[in-house]
Amino acid sequence: MLRRKLLARIGLLISAFVCGAVVAVVLLQRVVHEIDRVNEDTARLTDGVNELAASITALEAQRLTGSAAVEPTAELFAASAVDGAMDKLASHPVTQGPNGEAAEVFIRISSVLPAFTRGQHAASDAEALASSIALRGEVRTLGQITSRYAAAEREALGRHFRMLVLGLTLAAIVMVNASVIVLLHTAYMILRPVDQLVAASRELALERFDHRVQIDQEDEFGELAHAYNQLAEQLEANEQRKMETLRQVAVALNHDLNNTLAAIELELRLADLQTGGDPKLAERFTRMHKSVARVAKAVRSLAEVRRIVLTEYMPGQLMLDLERSVSDGDAPAATDVPSAAQEAPHP
């Protein structure tokens, strides 16, 4: 269950990053294609204007030198170059717009161009000169318009590229932050139950069997918490059975030993009265009284035992530590017992 959750979250993050990378590559590829299109479009438009200007200049040069009158084919070749440049410009969308400034200029060039190409056969040189001046002015205007158009296209493309980079950067930041949040939540989902189980294990080592773990997760940690609680309940029940058995033993010992100790105590008192005041015998009887009282106290302590605390009586031999078993303090584990020199009483 936990494994599926981790795989699902990690898989989701990886899928999100892969999809984001694919989208970024596609968008950047489109921008690259748009850059190529703008460059190609601008180059075609600029070449068309330059070819038209060059063809007009070549045709004027032929007329000024008079070579057109000698070789009519030269004039026809120059005129065909002008027509080719016009066809190239006519195929561009900027010259075909219904309301565009470039389209209006292109229409005026098309209306002036027939008079210019007929300049050699015109009624006067003044008509040819006027058509040439008008044509050059319109071509210059078209060149300015196409330059502004190309600059506007590059500027729009630059804005689009900057917005795309900004959008991709923001998306990357959002994805990284979302990934950090998901990873932190995943770490919390793992570390919190681990801390609870570690703390519960420490409580169990201190023999606090009433401690329980509260983990409300339907996964492996929930199963571990349930198993720990069952183990603690079983150990607590075993400890209670031990205490109950020890108390029953103490009751039995009290019942059997109290009468015996009372008889011994009575006999000691009678013997003490018969000593005639001998100090040595009185001292012995006093030690016997203390020993009997210590035995009675030990038997009574068995009924007040709260937990089992063992201490080392001799190497390899443990005994019940009544003093610490009766107290409410924390008890060490059975293996963490004091040395025999510190705890073992003298036999």
Secondary structure, DSSP 8 states (H G I E B T S, - for coil): -HHHHHHHHHHHHHHHHHHHHHHHHHHHHHHHHHHHHHHHHHHHHHHHHHHHHHHHHHHHHHHHHTHHHH-HHHHHHHHHHHHHHHHHHHTSGGGT-SS-HHHHHHHHHHHHHHHHHTGGGSS-HHHHHHHHHHHHHHHHHHHHHHHHHHHHHHHHHHHHHHHHHHHHHHHHHHHHHHHHHHHHHHHHHHHHHHHHHHHHHHHHHTT-TT-------SSHHHHHHHHHHHHHHHHHHHHHHHHHHHHHHHHHHHHHHHHHHHHHHHHHHHHHHTT-S-HHHHHHHHHHHHHHHHHHHHHHHHTT--S--EEEEETTEEEE-HHHHHS-S----TTS---HHHH----
